């Protein structure tokens, strides 16, 4: 049986923590910052841990990086 392929888009956008949680960048920071509140902009810095239902989807695309 051939090896499963990792999705290149998922490889670039997500990474795993040591405990197996999925780390991702915070959504909503690409453009349109004028309409966002300063509180949102400040809290949306860095990365975040995905929720379990979202992490389950990402893990399907990255079979060897767990």
PDBQT receptor file of N, H, CA, C and O in Angstrom, charges set to zero:
ATOM      1  N   UNK A   1       0.846  -1.184   0.000  1.00  0.00    +0.000 N 
ATOM      2  CA  UNK A   1       0.000   0.000   0.000  1.00  0.00    +0.000 C 
ATOM      3  C   UNK A   1       0.888   1.243   0.000  1.00  0.00    +0.000 C 
ATOM      4  O   UNK A   1       1.846   1.309   0.771  1.00  0.00    +0.000 OA
ATOM      5  N   UNK A   2       0.593   2.225  -0.844  1.00  0.00    +0.000 N 
ATOM      6  H   UNK A   2      -0.185   2.171  -1.471  1.00  0.00    +0.000 HD
ATOM      7  CA  UNK A   2       1.458   3.417  -0.919  1.00  0.00    +0.000 C 
ATOM      8  C   UNK A   2       1.330   4.284   0.332  1.00  0.00    +0.000 C 
ATOM      9  O   UNK A   2       0.358   4.194   1.082  1.00  0.00    +0.000 OA
ATOM     10  N   UNK A   3       2.343   5.124   0.528  1.00  0.00    +0.000 N 
ATOM     11  H   UNK A   3       3.132   5.197  -0.082  1.00  0.00    +0.000 HD
ATOM     12  CA  UNK A   3       2.321   6.043   1.659  1.00  0.00    +0.000 C 
ATOM     13  C   UNK A   3       1.242   7.101   1.456  1.00  0.00    +0.000 C 
ATOM     14  O   UNK A   3       0.976   7.518   0.329  1.00  0.00    +0.000 OA
ATOM     15  N   UNK A   4       0.625   7.531   2.549  1.00  0.00    +0.000 N 
ATOM     16  H   UNK A   4       0.841   7.192   3.465  1.00  0.00    +0.000 HD
ATOM     17  CA  UNK A   4      -0.351   8.609   2.470  1.00  0.00    +0.000 C 
ATOM     18  C   UNK A   4       0.403   9.925   2.341  1.00  0.00    +0.000 C 
ATOM     19  O   UNK A   4       1.494  10.076   2.893  1.00  0.00    +0.000 OA
ATOM     20  N   UNK A   5      -0.171  10.872   1.619  1.00  0.00    +0.000 N 
ATOM     21  H   UNK A   5      -1.057  10.749   1.171  1.00  0.00    +0.000 HD
ATOM     22  CA  UNK A   5       0.507  12.144   1.411  1.00  0.00    +0.000 C 
ATOM     23  C   UNK A   5      -0.022  13.198   2.374  1.00  0.00    +0.000 C 
ATOM     24  O   UNK A   5      -1.220  13.269   2.648  1.00  0.00    +0.000 OA
ATOM     25  N   UNK A   6       0.901  14.016   2.885  1.00  0.00    +0.000 N 
ATOM     26  H   UNK A   6       1.875  13.957   2.663  1.00  0.00    +0.000 HD
ATOM     27  CA  UNK A   6       0.538  15.158   3.702  1.00  0.00    +0.000 C 
ATOM     28  C   UNK A   6       0.117  16.295   2.789  1.00  0.00    +0.000 C 
ATOM     29  O   UNK A   6       0.780  16.563   1.787  1.00  0.00    +0.000 OA
ATOM     30  N   UNK A   7      -0.980  16.970   3.123  1.00  0.00    +0.000 N 
ATOM     31  H   UNK A   7      -1.519  16.753   3.937  1.00  0.00    +0.000 HD
ATOM     32  CA  UNK A   7      -1.423  18.121   2.335  1.00  0.00    +0.000 C 
ATOM     33  C   UNK A   7      -0.453  19.277   2.555  1.00  0.00    +0.000 C 
ATOM     34  O   UNK A   7      -0.184  19.648   3.698  1.00  0.00    +0.000 OA
ATOM     35  N   UNK A   8       0.070  19.843   1.489  1.00  0.00    +0.000 N 
ATOM     36  H   UNK A   8      -0.148  19.542   0.560  1.00  0.00    +0.000 HD
ATOM     37  CA  UNK A   8       1.059  20.908   1.594  1.00  0.00    +0.000 C 
ATOM     38  C   UNK A   8       0.482  22.151   2.263  1.00  0.00    +0.000 C 
ATOM     39  O   UNK A   8       1.186  22.825   3.015  1.00  0.00    +0.000 OA
ATOM     40  N   UNK A   9      -0.776  22.463   2.004  1.00  0.00    +0.000 N 
ATOM     41  H   UNK A   9      -1.348  21.916   1.393  1.00  0.00    +0.000 HD
ATOM     42  CA  UNK A   9      -1.393  23.641   2.614  1.00  0.00    +0.000 C 
ATOM     43  C   UNK A   9      -1.479  23.477   4.127  1.00  0.00    +0.000 C 
ATOM     44  O   UNK A   9      -1.222  24.426   4.868  1.00  0.00    +0.000 OA
ATOM     45  N   UNK A  10      -1.835  22.288   4.589  1.00  0.00    +0.000 N 
ATOM     46  H   UNK A  10      -2.044  21.517   3.988  1.00  0.00    +0.000 HD
ATOM     47  CA  UNK A  10      -1.928  22.032   6.026  1.00  0.00    +0.000 C 
ATOM     48  C   UNK A  10      -0.550  22.062   6.669  1.00  0.00    +0.000 C 
ATOM     49  O   UNK A  10      -0.397  22.523   7.800  1.00  0.00    +0.000 OA
ATOM     50  N   UNK A  11       0.438  21.579   5.959  1.00  0.00    +0.000 N 
ATOM     51  H   UNK A  11       0.314  21.204   5.040  1.00  0.00    +0.000 HD
ATOM     52  CA  UNK A  11       1.804  21.556   6.475  1.00  0.00    +0.000 C 
ATOM     53  C   UNK A  11       2.318  22.967   6.744  1.00  0.00    +0.000 C 
ATOM     54  O   UNK A  11       3.059  23.195   7.699  1.00  0.00    +0.000 OA
ATOM     55  N   UNK A  12       1.914  23.916   5.887  1.00  0.00    +0.000 N 
ATOM     56  H   UNK A  12       1.311  23.731   5.111  1.00  0.00    +0.000 HD
ATOM     57  CA  UNK A  12       2.380  25.295   6.028  1.00  0.00    +0.000 C 
ATOM     58  C   UNK A  12       1.614  26.057   7.107  1.00  0.00    +0.000 C 
ATOM     59  O   UNK A  12       2.154  26.998   7.689  1.00  0.00    +0.000 OA
ATOM     60  N   UNK A  13       0.371  25.673   7.386  1.00  0.00    +0.000 N 
ATOM     61  H   UNK A  13      -0.068  24.909   6.913  1.00  0.00    +0.000 HD
ATOM     62  CA  UNK A  13      -0.482  26.474   8.270  1.00  0.00    +0.000 C 
ATOM     63  C   UNK A  13      -0.570  25.972   9.696  1.00  0.00    +0.000 C 
ATOM     64  O   UNK A  13      -0.862  26.753  10.601  1.00  0.00    +0.000 OA
ATOM     65  N   UNK A  14      -0.326  24.689   9.923  1.00  0.00    +0.000 N 
ATOM     66  H   UNK A  14      -0.088  24.054   9.188  1.00  0.00    +0.000 HD
ATOM     67  CA  UNK A  14      -0.534  24.105  11.243  1.00  0.00    +0.000 C 
ATOM     68  C   UNK A  14       0.733  23.412  11.731  1.00  0.00    +0.000 C 
ATOM     69  O   UNK A  14       1.555  22.952  10.939  1.00  0.00    +0.000 OA
ATOM     70  N   UNK A  15       0.871  23.348  13.070  1.00  0.00    +0.000 N 
ATOM     71  H   UNK A  15       0.203  23.722  13.714  1.00  0.00    +0.000 HD
ATOM     72  CA  UNK A  15       1.939  22.564  13.671  1.00  0.00    +0.000 C 
ATOM     73  C   UNK A  15       1.382  21.922  14.932  1.00  0.00    +0.000 C 
ATOM     74  O   UNK A  15       0.317  22.307  15.414  1.00  0.00    +0.000 OA
ATOM     75  N   UNK A  16       2.104  20.945  15.463  1.00  0.00    +0.000 N 
ATOM     76  H   UNK A  16       2.969  20.633  15.071  1.00  0.00    +0.000 HD
ATOM     77  CA  UNK A  16       1.640  20.202  16.622  1.00  0.00    +0.000 C 
ATOM     78  C   UNK A  16       2.476  20.541  17.847  1.00  0.00    +0.000 C 
ATOM     79  O   UNK A  16       3.683  20.762  17.751  1.00  0.00    +0.000 OA
ATOM     80  N   UNK A  17       1.811  20.576  19.006  1.00  0.00    +0.000 N 
ATOM     81  H   UNK A  17       0.831  20.396  19.084  1.00  0.00    +0.000 HD
ATOM     82  CA  UNK A  17       2.524  20.768  20.257  1.00  0.00    +0.000 C 
ATOM     83  C   UNK A  17       3.026  19.412  20.730  1.00  0.00    +0.000 C 
ATOM     84  O   UNK A  17       2.717  18.385  20.126  1.00  0.00    +0.000 OA
ATOM     85  N   UNK A  18       3.793  19.408  21.800  1.00  0.00    +0.000 N 
ATOM     86  H   UNK A  18       4.044  20.242  22.291  1.00  0.00    +0.000 HD
ATOM     87  CA  UNK A  18       4.338  18.155  22.330  1.00  0.00    +0.000 C 
ATOM     88  C   UNK A  18       3.232  17.235  22.839  1.00  0.00    +0.000 C 
ATOM     89  O   UNK A  18       3.385  16.013  22.818  1.00  0.00    +0.000 OA
ATOM     90  N   UNK A  19       2.127  17.807  23.292  1.00  0.00    +0.000 N 
ATOM     91  H   UNK A  19       2.003  18.799  23.309  1.00  0.00    +0.000 HD
ATOM     92  CA  UNK A  19       1.011  16.994  23.790  1.00  0.00    +0.000 C 
ATOM     93  C   UNK A  19       0.063  16.544  22.700  1.00  0.00    +0.000 C 
ATOM     94  O   UNK A  19      -0.903  15.834  22.983  1.00  0.00    +0.000 OA
ATOM     95  N   UNK A  20       0.316  16.941  21.446  1.00  0.00    +0.000 N 
ATOM     96  H   UNK A  20       1.100  17.517  21.217  1.00  0.00    +0.000 HD
ATOM     97  CA  UNK A  20      -0.516  16.504  20.334  1.00  0.00    +0.000 C 
ATOM     98  C   UNK A  20      -1.623  17.460  19.953  1.00  0.00    +0.000 C 
ATOM     99  O   UNK A  20      -2.438  17.141  19.087  1.00  0.00    +0.000 OA
ATOM    100  N   UNK A  21      -1.676  18.636  20.582  1.00  0.00    +0.000 N 
ATOM    101  H   UNK A  21      -1.014  18.895  21.285  1.00  0.00    +0.000 HD
ATOM    102  CA  UNK A  21      -2.664  19.623  20.186  1.00  0.00    +0.000 C 
ATOM    103  C   UNK A  21      -2.209  20.301  18.898  1.00  0.00    +0.000 C 
ATOM    104  O   UNK A  21      -1.017  20.325  18.590  1.00  0.00    +0.000 OA
ATOM    105  N   UNK A  22      -3.157  20.849  18.153  1.00  0.00    +0.000 N 
ATOM    106  H   UNK A  22      -4.125  20.829  18.403  1.00  0.00    +0.000 HD
ATOM    107  CA  UNK A  22      -2.847  21.509  16.888  1.00  0.00    +0.000 C 
ATOM    108  C   UNK A  22      -2.758  23.013  17.111  1.00  0.00    +0.000 C 
ATOM    109  O   UNK A  22      -3.668  23.623  17.675  1.00  0.00    +0.000 OA
ATOM    110  N   UNK A  23      -1.650  23.605  16.662  1.00  0.00    +0.000 N 
ATOM    111  H   UNK A  23      -0.912  23.110  16.204  1.00  0.00    +0.000 HD
ATOM    112  CA  UNK A  23      -1.399  25.027  16.819  1.00  0.00    +0.000 C 
ATOM    113  C   UNK A  23      -1.621  25.706  15.478  1.00  0.00    +0.000 C 
ATOM    114  O   UNK A  23      -1.183  25.195  14.447  1.00  0.00    +0.000 OA
ATOM    115  N   UNK A  24      -2.301  26.859  15.477  1.00  0.00    +0.000 N 
ATOM    116  H   UNK A  24      -2.657  27.273  16.314  1.00  0.00    +0.000 HD
ATOM    117  CA  UNK A  24      -2.604  27.572  14.233  1.00  0.00    +0.000 C 
ATOM    118  C   UNK A  24      -2.590  29.068  14.494  1.00  0.00    +0.000 C 
ATOM    119  O   UNK A  24      -2.707  29.519  15.633  1.00  0.00    +0.000 OA
ATOM    120  N   UNK A  25      -2.445  29.830  13.414  1.00  0.00    +0.000 N 
ATOM    121  H   UNK A  25      -2.351  29.463  12.489  1.00  0.00    +0.000 HD
ATOM    122  CA  UNK A  25      -2.530  31.272  13.528  1.00  0.00    +0.000 C 
ATOM    123  C   UNK A  25      -3.966  31.716  13.745  1.00  0.00    +0.000 C 
ATOM    124  O   UNK A  25      -4.902  31.037  13.322  1.00  0.00    +0.000 OA
ATOM    125  N   UNK A  26      -4.140  32.847  14.399  1.00  0.00    +0.000 N 
ATOM    126  H   UNK A  26      -3.380  33.399  14.743  1.00  0.00    +0.000 HD
ATOM    127  CA  UNK A  26      -5.476  33.351  14.690  1.00  0.00    +0.000 C 
ATOM    128  C   UNK A  26      -6.099  33.923  13.411  1.00  0.00    +0.000 C 
ATOM    129  O   UNK A  26      -5.432  34.624  12.650  1.00  0.00    +0.000 OA
ATOM    130  N   UNK A  27      -7.369  33.621  13.182  1.00  0.00    +0.000 N 
ATOM    131  H   UNK A  27      -7.911  33.051  13.800  1.00  0.00    +0.000 HD
ATOM    132  CA  UNK A  27      -8.059  34.078  11.978  1.00  0.00    +0.000 C 
ATOM    133  C   UNK A  27      -8.481  35.534  12.115  1.00  0.00    +0.000 C 
ATOM    134  O   UNK A  27      -8.653  36.041  13.224  1.00  0.00    +0.000 OA
ATOM    135  N   UNK A  28      -8.647  36.201  10.976  1.00  0.00    +0.000 N 
ATOM    136  H   UNK A  28      -8.507  35.789  10.075  1.00  0.00    +0.000 HD
ATOM    137  CA  UNK A  28      -9.205  37.537  10.966  1.00  0.00    +0.000 C 
ATOM    138  C   UNK A  28      -8.203  38.659  11.040  1.00  0.00    +0.000 C 
ATOM    139  O   UNK A  28      -8.570  39.781  11.389  1.00  0.00    +0.000 OA
ATOM    140  N   UNK A  29      -6.927  38.397  10.718  1.00  0.00    +0.000 N 
ATOM    141  H   UNK A  29      -6.628  37.485  10.434  1.00  0.00    +0.000 HD
ATOM    142  CA  UNK A  29      -5.916  39.443  10.841  1.00  0.00    +0.000 C 
ATOM    143  C   UNK A  29      -5.251  39.783   9.506  1.00  0.00    +0.000 C 
ATOM    144  O   UNK A  29      -4.193  40.413   9.497  1.00  0.00    +0.000 OA
ATOM    145  N   UNK A  30      -5.835  39.389   8.400  1.00  0.00    +0.000 N 
ATOM    146  H   UNK A  30      -6.694  38.878   8.407  1.00  0.00    +0.000 HD
ATOM    147  CA  UNK A  30      -5.202  39.613   7.099  1.00  0.00    +0.000 C 
ATOM    148  C   UNK A  30      -5.430  41.026   6.567  1.00  0.00    +0.000 C 
ATOM    149  O   UNK A  30      -4.503  41.659   6.061  1.00  0.00    +0.000 OA
ATOM    150  N   UNK A  31      -6.648  41.512   6.679  1.00  0.00    +0.000 N 
ATOM    151  H   UNK A  31      -7.401  40.997   7.090  1.00  0.00    +0.000 HD
ATOM    152  CA  UNK A  31      -6.965  42.843   6.162  1.00  0.00    +0.000 C 
ATOM    153  C   UNK A  31      -8.196  43.341   6.890  1.00  0.00    +0.000 C 
ATOM    154  O   UNK A  31      -8.818  42.598   7.649  1.00  0.00    +0.000 OA
ATOM    155  N   UNK A  32      -8.554  44.608   6.659  1.00  0.00    +0.000 N 
ATOM    156  H   UNK A  32      -8.049  45.211   6.042  1.00  0.00    +0.000 HD
ATOM    157  CA  UNK A  32      -9.731  45.182   7.294  1.00  0.00    +0.000 C 
ATOM    158  C   UNK A  32      -9.528  45.492   8.759  1.00  0.00    +0.000 C 
ATOM    159  O   UNK A  32     -10.455  45.354   9.557  1.00  0.00    +0.000 OA
ATOM    160  N   UNK A  33      -8.311  45.913   9.130  1.00  0.00    +0.000 N 
ATOM    161  H   UNK A  33      -7.558  46.025   8.482  1.00  0.00    +0.000 HD
ATOM    162  CA  UNK A  33      -8.027  46.160  10.535  1.00  0.00    +0.000 C 
ATOM    163  C   UNK A  33      -8.738  47.402  11.073  1.00  0.00    +0.000 C 
ATOM    164  O   UNK A  33      -8.904  47.534  12.286  1.00  0.00    +0.000 OA
ATOM    165  N   UNK A  34      -9.161  48.315  10.193  1.00  0.00    +0.000 N 
ATOM    166  H   UNK A  34      -9.026  48.208   9.208  1.00  0.00    +0.000 HD
ATOM    167  CA  UNK A  34      -9.822  49.535  10.655  1.00  0.00    +0.000 C 
ATOM    168  C   UNK A  34     -11.156  49.197  11.324  1.00  0.00    +0.000 C 
ATOM    169  O   UNK A  34     -11.521  49.812  12.326  1.00  0.00    +0.000 OA
ATOM    170  N   UNK A  35     -11.875  48.235  10.780  1.00  0.00    +0.000 N 
ATOM    171  H   UNK A  35     -11.579  47.736   9.966  1.00  0.00    +0.000 HD
ATOM    172  CA  UNK A  35     -13.174  47.889  11.359  1.00  0.00    +0.000 C 
ATOM    173  C   UNK A  35     -13.061  46.983  12.583  1.00  0.00    +0.000 C 
ATOM    174  O   UNK A  35     -14.053  46.795  13.288  1.00  0.00    +0.000 OA
ATOM    175  N   UNK A  36     -11.898  46.422  12.855  1.00  0.00    +0.000 N 
ATOM    176  H   UNK A  36     -11.092  46.575  12.282  1.00  0.00    +0.000 HD
ATOM    177  CA  UNK A  36     -11.704  45.578  14.032  1.00  0.00    +0.000 C 
ATOM    178  C   UNK A  36     -11.442  46.451  15.253  1.00  0.00    +0.000 C 
ATOM    179  O   UNK A  36     -10.872  47.537  15.145  1.00  0.00    +0.000 OA
ATOM    180  N   UNK A  37     -11.861  45.966  16.406  1.00  0.00    +0.000 N 
ATOM    181  H   UNK A  37     -12.324  45.084  16.494  1.00  0.00    +0.000 HD
ATOM    182  CA  UNK A  37     -11.588  46.717  17.630  1.00  0.00    +0.000 C 
ATOM    183  C   UNK A  37     -10.132  46.509  18.032  1.00  0.00    +0.000 C 
ATOM    184  O   UNK A  37      -9.516  45.507  17.670  1.00  0.00    +0.000 OA
ATOM    185  N   UNK A  38      -9.602  47.444  18.767  1.00  0.00    +0.000 N 
ATOM    186  H   UNK A  38     -10.103  48.258  19.061  1.00  0.00    +0.000 HD
ATOM    187  CA  UNK A  38      -8.208  47.316  19.213  1.00  0.00    +0.000 C 
ATOM    188  C   UNK A  38      -8.053  46.136  20.164  1.00  0.00    +0.000 C 
ATOM    189  O   UNK A  38      -6.988  45.522  20.229  1.00  0.00    +0.000 OA
ATOM    190  N   UNK A  39      -9.110  45.820  20.899  1.00  0.00    +0.000 N 
ATOM    191  H   UNK A  39      -9.975  46.319  20.846  1.00  0.00    +0.000 HD
ATOM    192  CA  UNK A  39      -9.075  44.654  21.788  1.00  0.00    +0.000 C 
ATOM    193  C   UNK A  39      -8.905  43.373  20.987  1.00  0.00    +0.000 C 
ATOM    194  O   UNK A  39      -8.117  42.501  21.355  1.00  0.00    +0.000 OA
ATOM    195  N   UNK A  40      -9.650  43.262  19.888  1.00  0.00    +0.000 N 
ATOM    196  H   UNK A  40     -10.290  43.970  19.589  1.00  0.00    +0.000 HD
ATOM    197  CA  UNK A  40      -9.534  42.077  19.046  1.00  0.00    +0.000 C 
ATOM    198  C   UNK A  40      -8.135  41.954  18.455  1.00  0.00    +0.000 C 
ATOM    199  O   UNK A  40      -7.542  40.876  18.465  1.00  0.00    +0.000 OA
ATOM    200  N   UNK A  41      -7.614  43.058  17.944  1.00  0.00    +0.000 N 
ATOM    201  H   UNK A  41      -8.095  43.935  17.936  1.00  0.00    +0.000 HD
ATOM    202  CA  UNK A  41      -6.294  43.037  17.309  1.00  0.00    +0.000 C 
ATOM    203  C   UNK A  41      -5.235  42.617  18.318  1.00  0.00    +0.000 C 
ATOM    204  O   UNK A  41      -4.333  41.846  17.990  1.00  0.00    +0.000 OA
ATOM    205  N   UNK A  42      -5.340  43.113  19.523  1.00  0.00    +0.000 N 
ATOM    206  H   UNK A  42      -6.073  43.740  19.788  1.00  0.00    +0.000 HD
ATOM    207  CA  UNK A  42      -4.361  42.785  20.552  1.00  0.00    +0.000 C 
ATOM    208  C   UNK A  42      -4.454  41.317  20.963  1.00  0.00    +0.000 C 
ATOM    209  O   UNK A  42      -3.429  40.664  21.162  1.00  0.00    +0.000 OA
ATOM    210  N   UNK A  43      -5.662  40.797  21.090  1.00  0.00    +0.000 N 
ATOM    211  H   UNK A  43      -6.495  41.327  20.928  1.00  0.00    +0.000 HD
ATOM    212  CA  UNK A  43      -5.840  39.416  21.530  1.00  0.00    +0.000 C 
ATOM    213  C   UNK A  43      -5.549  38.406  20.427  1.00  0.00    +0.000 C 
ATOM    214  O   UNK A  43      -5.324  37.230  20.713  1.00  0.00    +0.000 OA
ATOM    215  N   UNK A  44      -5.550  38.845  19.170  1.00  0.00    +0.000 N 
ATOM    216  H   UNK A  44      -5.733  39.800  18.938  1.00  0.00    +0.000 HD
ATOM    217  CA  UNK A  44      -5.377  37.924  18.050  1.00  0.00    +0.000 C 
ATOM    218  C   UNK A  44      -3.916  37.818  17.609  1.00  0.00    +0.000 C 
ATOM    219  O   UNK A  44      -3.651  37.394  16.484  1.00  0.00    +0.000 OA
ATOM    220  N   UNK A  45      -2.977  38.186  18.454  1.00  0.00    +0.000 N 
ATOM    221  H   UNK A  45      -3.192  38.530  19.368  1.00  0.00    +0.000 HD
ATOM    222  CA  UNK A  45      -1.563  38.048  18.105  1.00  0.00    +0.000 C 
ATOM    223  C   UNK A  45      -1.105  36.621  18.370  1.00  0.00    +0.000 C 
ATOM    224  O   UNK A  45      -1.697  35.912  19.184  1.00  0.00    +0.000 OA
ATOM    225  N   UNK A  46      -0.064  36.210  17.690  1.00  0.00    +0.000 N 
ATOM    226  H   UNK A  46       0.417  36.786  17.028  1.00  0.00    +0.000 HD
ATOM    227  CA  UNK A  46       0.525  34.898  17.937  1.00  0.00    +0.000 C 
ATOM    228  C   UNK A  46      -0.301  33.758  17.388  1.00  0.00    +0.000 C 
ATOM    229  O   UNK A  46      -0.953  33.883  16.351  1.00  0.00    +0.000 OA
ATOM    230  N   UNK A  47      -0.265  32.643  18.099  1.00  0.00    +0.000 N 
ATOM    231  H   UNK A  47       0.265  32.542  18.942  1.00  0.00    +0.000 HD
ATOM    232  CA  UNK A  47      -0.957  31.435  17.656  1.00  0.00    +0.000 C 
ATOM    233  C   UNK A  47      -1.968  31.007  18.707  1.00  0.00    +0.000 C 
ATOM    234  O   UNK A  47      -1.980  31.522  19.825  1.00  0.00    +0.000 OA
ATOM    235  N   UNK A  48      -2.821  30.054  18.328  1.00  0.00    +0.000 N 
ATOM    236  H   UNK A  48      -2.811  29.636  17.419  1.00  0.00    +0.000 HD
ATOM    237  CA  UNK A  48      -3.827  29.528  19.237  1.00  0.00    +0.000 C 
ATOM    238  C   UNK A  48      -3.909  28.017  19.087  1.00  0.00    +0.000 C 
ATOM    239  O   UNK A  48      -3.448  27.462  18.090  1.00  0.00    +0.000 OA
ATOM    240  N   UNK A  49      -4.493  27.357  20.067  1.00  0.00    +0.000 N 
ATOM    241  H   UNK A  49      -4.868  27.808  20.877  1.00  0.00    +0.000 HD
ATOM    242  CA  UNK A  49      -4.720  25.914  20.018  1.00  0.00    +0.000 C 
ATOM    243  C   UNK A  49      -6.114  25.680  19.456  1.00  0.00    +0.000 C 
ATOM    244  O   UNK A  49      -7.084  26.269  19.933  1.00  0.00    +0.000 OA
ATOM    245  N   UNK A  50      -6.219  24.826  18.448  1.00  0.00    +0.000 N 
ATOM    246  H   UNK A  50      -5.431  24.347  18.060  1.00  0.00    +0.000 HD
ATOM    247  CA  UNK A  50      -7.515  24.555  17.829  1.00  0.00    +0.000 C 
ATOM    248  C   UNK A  50      -8.391  23.709  18.747  1.00  0.00    +0.000 C 
ATOM    249  O   UNK A  50      -7.885  22.955  19.578  1.00  0.00    +0.000 OA
ATOM    250  N   UNK A  51      -9.698  23.836  18.595  1.00  0.00    +0.000 N 
ATOM    251  H   UNK A  51     -10.109  24.448  17.920  1.00  0.00    +0.000 HD
ATOM    252  CA  UNK A  51     -10.635  23.010  19.343  1.00  0.00    +0.000 C 
ATOM    253  C   UNK A  51     -10.567  21.572  18.817  1.00  0.00    +0.000 C 
ATOM    254  O   UNK A  51     -10.063  21.324  17.722  1.00  0.00    +0.000 OA
ATOM    255  N   UNK A  52     -11.072  20.652  19.598  1.00  0.00    +0.000 N 
ATOM    256  H   UNK A  52     -11.482  20.854  20.488  1.00  0.00    +0.000 HD
ATOM    257  CA  UNK A  52     -10.981  19.235  19.241  1.00  0.00    +0.000 C 
ATOM    258  C   UNK A  52     -11.643  18.895  17.908  1.00  0.00    +0.000 C 
ATOM    259  O   UNK A  52     -11.050  18.152  17.127  1.00  0.00    +0.000 OA
ATOM    260  N   UNK A  53     -12.864  19.409  17.601  1.00  0.00    +0.000 N 
ATOM    261  H   UNK A  53     -13.346  20.013  18.236  1.00  0.00    +0.000 HD
ATOM    262  CA  UNK A  53     -13.448  19.077  16.291  1.00  0.00    +0.000 C 
ATOM    263  C   UNK A  53     -12.609  19.587  15.120  1.00  0.00    +0.000 C 
ATOM    264  O   UNK A  53     -12.485  18.905  14.103  1.00  0.00    +0.000 OA
ATOM    265  N   UNK A  54     -12.031  20.790  15.259  1.00  0.00    +0.000 N 
ATOM    266  H   UNK A  54     -12.132  21.345  16.085  1.00  0.00    +0.000 HD
ATOM    267  CA  UNK A  54     -11.186  21.326  14.192  1.00  0.00    +0.000 C 
ATOM    268  C   UNK A  54      -9.869  20.565  14.108  1.00  0.00    +0.000 C 
ATOM    269  O   UNK A  54      -9.370  20.308  13.013  1.00  0.00    +0.000 OA
ATOM    270  N   UNK A  55      -9.310  20.207  15.246  1.00  0.00    +0.000 N 
ATOM    271  H   UNK A  55      -9.716  20.416  16.136  1.00  0.00    +0.000 HD
ATOM    272  CA  UNK A  55      -8.043  19.473  15.269  1.00  0.00    +0.000 C 
ATOM    273  C   UNK A  55      -8.196  18.104  14.610  1.00  0.00    +0.000 C 
ATOM    274  O   UNK A  55      -7.270  17.613  13.965  1.00  0.00    +0.000 OA
ATOM    275  N   UNK A  56      -9.359  17.495  14.774  1.00  0.00    +0.000 N 
ATOM    276  H   UNK A  56     -10.112  17.894  15.298  1.00  0.00    +0.000 HD
ATOM    277  CA  UNK A  56      -9.615  16.188  14.168  1.00  0.00    +0.000 C 
ATOM    278  C   UNK A  56      -9.544  16.269  12.647  1.00  0.00    +0.000 C 
ATOM    279  O   UNK A  56      -9.050  15.347  11.997  1.00  0.00    +0.000 OA
ATOM    280  N   UNK A  57     -10.035  17.368  12.078  1.00  0.00    +0.000 N 
ATOM    281  H   UNK A  57     -10.436  18.117  12.605  1.00  0.00    +0.000 HD
ATOM    282  CA  UNK A  57     -10.001  17.560  10.628  1.00  0.00    +0.000 C 
ATOM    283  C   UNK A  57      -8.563  17.754  10.159  1.00  0.00    +0.000 C 
ATOM    284  O   UNK A  57      -8.156  17.177   9.150  1.00  0.00    +0.000 OA
ATOM    285  N   UNK A  58      -7.796  18.561  10.884  1.00  0.00    +0.000 N 
ATOM    286  H   UNK A  58      -8.127  19.028  11.703  1.00  0.00    +0.000 HD
ATOM    287  CA  UNK A  58      -6.418  18.851  10.488  1.00  0.00    +0.000 C 
ATOM    288  C   UNK A  58      -5.555  17.600  10.576  1.00  0.00    +0.000 C 
ATOM    289  O   UNK A  58      -4.703  17.382   9.714  1.00  0.00    +0.000 OA
ATOM    290  N   UNK A  59      -5.757  16.774  11.595  1.00  0.00    +0.000 N 
ATOM    291  H   UNK A  59      -6.449  16.950  12.295  1.00  0.00    +0.000 HD
ATOM    292  CA  UNK A  59      -4.948  15.567  11.771  1.00  0.00    +0.000 C 
ATOM    293  C   UNK A  59      -5.139  14.587  10.621  1.00  0.00    +0.000 C 
ATOM    294  O   UNK A  59      -4.250  13.789  10.324  1.00  0.00    +0.000 OA
ATOM    295  N   UNK A  60      -6.297  14.647   9.979  1.00  0.00    +0.000 N 
ATOM    296  H   UNK A  60      -7.019  15.295  10.220  1.00  0.00    +0.000 HD
ATOM    297  CA  UNK A  60      -6.546  13.783   8.824  1.00  0.00    +0.000 C 
ATOM    298  C   UNK A  60      -5.639  14.150   7.650  1.00  0.00    +0.000 C 
ATOM    299  O   UNK A  60      -5.245  13.285   6.868  1.00  0.00    +0.000 OA
ATOM    300  N   UNK A  61      -5.307  15.448   7.530  1.00  0.00    +0.000 N 
ATOM    301  H   UNK A  61      -5.627  16.152   8.165  1.00  0.00    +0.000 HD
ATOM    302  CA  UNK A  61      -4.477  15.910   6.426  1.00  0.00    +0.000 C 
ATOM    303  C   UNK A  61      -2.985  15.772   6.700  1.00  0.00    +0.000 C 
ATOM    304  O   UNK A  61      -2.179  15.892   5.777  1.00  0.00    +0.000 OA
ATOM    305  N   UNK A  62      -2.600  15.523   7.949  1.00  0.00    +0.000 N 
ATOM    306  H   UNK A  62      -3.254  15.426   8.699  1.00  0.00    +0.000 HD
ATOM    307  CA  UNK A  62      -1.183  15.415   8.314  1.00  0.00    +0.000 C 
ATOM    308  C   UNK A  62      -0.943  14.086   9.024  1.00  0.00    +0.000 C 
ATOM    309  O   UNK A  62      -0.771  14.064  10.243  1.00  0.00    +0.000 OA
ATOM    310  N   UNK A  63      -0.928  12.985   8.286  1.00  0.00    +0.000 N 
ATOM    311  H   UNK A  63      -1.067  13.003   7.296  1.00  0.00    +0.000 HD
ATOM    312  CA  UNK A  63      -0.896  11.668   8.921  1.00  0.00    +0.000 C 
ATOM    313  C   UNK A  63       0.402  11.350   9.636  1.00  0.00    +0.000 C 
ATOM    314  O   UNK A  63       0.389  10.541  10.563  1.00  0.00    +0.000 OA
ATOM    315  N   UNK A  64       1.527  11.948   9.252  1.00  0.00    +0.000 N 
ATOM    316  H   UNK A  64       1.537  12.606   8.499  1.00  0.00    +0.000 HD
ATOM    317  CA  UNK A  64       2.815  11.544   9.812  1.00  0.00    +0.000 C 
ATOM    318  C   UNK A  64       3.387  12.539  10.800  1.00  0.00    +0.000 C 
ATOM    319  O   UNK A  64       4.469  12.295  11.333  1.00  0.00    +0.000 OA
ATOM    320  N   UNK A  65       2.712  13.655  11.073  1.00  0.00    +0.000 N 
ATOM    321  H   UNK A  65       1.833  13.853  10.640  1.00  0.00    +0.000 HD
ATOM    322  CA  UNK A  65       3.270  14.687  11.921  1.00  0.00    +0.000 C 
ATOM    323  C   UNK A  65       2.704  14.694  13.330  1.00  0.00    +0.000 C 
ATOM    324  O   UNK A  65       2.705  15.741  13.978  1.00  0.00    +0.000 OA
ATOM    325  N   UNK A  66       2.228  13.583  13.818  1.00  0.00    +0.000 N 
ATOM    326  H   UNK A  66       2.226  12.733  13.292  1.00  0.00    +0.000 HD
ATOM    327  CA  UNK A  66       1.597  13.584  15.146  1.00  0.00    +0.000 C 
ATOM    328  C   UNK A  66       2.558  13.223  16.234  1.00  0.00    +0.000 C 
ATOM    329  O   UNK A  66       2.179  13.181  17.405  1.00  0.00    +0.000 OA
TER     330      UNK A  66
